[in-house]
Amino acid sequence: MTIVIAAVTFVGLFIALAVVPTIVKKRHAAAETEEVRE
Amino acid sequence: MPTLFENRFFHSRGIILFLMAIILCVAFFALPVIAKAADPTGADTLAANPNAPVNMIWVLITAFLVWFMQLGFAFLGAGLIRSKNNVNYWTKSFMDFSISSLAFWAFGFAIMFGGSNLFPGLEDGNSFFGYSGFFLSGTSYDVSTIMLWFFQMVFAATAATIVAGAVAERMKITAYLAYSFIIGALIYPIYGKWVWGGGWLSTLSIGDAVGVRDFAGSGVVHMVGGLAALIGAWMVGPRIGKFNKDGKPNVIKGHNLPFVVIGTFILFFGWFGFNPGSTLAATDLRISVIAVNTFLAGATGAVVALYWMFMKTGKMDIVMACNGALAGLVAVTAPCAYIAPWAAVVIGAVAVPVMLFTANLVENKLKIDDAVGAVPVHLGNGLWGLLAVGIFADGTYGGIQGVITGHFSQLALQVIDVLTVFAWVGPTALLTFWVIKKTMGLRASRKEELQGLDLPEHGIEAYPEEEKVSIP
């Protein structure tokens, strides 16, 4: 059971480390572009 | 062209909430199961072994020294790069050990020491892969097991941080942190299991020699970090302006020489935790020999490098002396316990030509931009250190005998160890950086790189000009 939890956590955390920063960065870039446009 | 994670599919609050839910679930399940704990107070351990306190103090203090080496790496690398990327570099240095240590807590330690039976909670595993001790929960919630975790964690963090310098000034920080997670969770622990966790390399026998020997990690820490650094630097590509069109490399000077020297001093000091601490016991009085061997190799490396460059250029090059010291220290890390002091001097001296040869190979032949020279020091001399065990071991410690005593079997084992590092770390580091490149992207944009990564990625400079205040 612990191994399964560890495996799921591993995949989850890696995706979190990869996906979340990419999305956050993209959103901030979009917001900055919008501010410049205004 | 957008990377996979820049795709619109991922741009919803739902996916973020889903990921957060996974993390919360894990936090819940990973809570230590106190009822199953072995000896979380230490009372039983103390009753069983009166030497336990002195050994525990020794291991923990040396681990603190090794952790302090993170500051040395940070100073060293920061001094060797340009000021416009310094906030980025310090952030990477500070965060890579934070992330890799958490990965080592959750997965790495269990993979590396599960099945080793060194301490409670580490019973399950095979020769390739351990699977007990995840999250330091259950019976691994024990004072001795947790002591081992702490000591091993700082080593894992050292392997992770070696890469920061090689890929400096152009790798995205988000990509770098994702890589730190993978090396702490998988790449480092699996190979570490084979050597230090009772894995197949530790039981392999040839002739009268049993098991490869890497006392404090020339291979496990430095070769692993150095090879990952080489692959990372190759995958991310050279900095703008590093190579001319004809392939000739240019020198991109660092911004702060005192940082380089301070970093080297701190690393040198930390090495007295790295090597002598690897006895895991203060009652093993070989620690004096190990400390002196460590010192002699580092000092010899510095002297040989300084005069080598002086003969070549007529100048006393302190950066080269620092790199020479580090090369000697890396090289003596594997053999430090098995050799006599004279051999440490020879190993430190040979480390310098090994470093220069590797630097020439990486920069002029392979055309890979290693921004701070991490690969020659860690990969080149990690390799040399592993081989040096098989050559200079004198049989006075652990019965390990090298070529100087007329035994060649240990050297053969050490060669297999070297080949194993390449066979394991090469493909896995390549795959890791490739996946990151295809999903989130490895490299900052050209505009960001030219501007320096500090402002685009952090919104702040390391050395902001004095704020211009208008005086009424």
Interface residues (C-beta under 8 A of the other chain):
Chain A: T2 I3 I5 A6 V8 T9 F10 G12 L13 F14 I15 A16 L17 A18 V19 V20 P21 T22 I23 K25 K26 R27
Chain B: T3 F5 E6 F10 H11 I15 I16 L19 M20 I22 I23 C25 V26 F29 A30 I99 A103 A106 F107 A110 Y131 S132 F134 F135 S137 G138 T174 L177 A178 F181 I182 A185 I436 T439 M440 G441
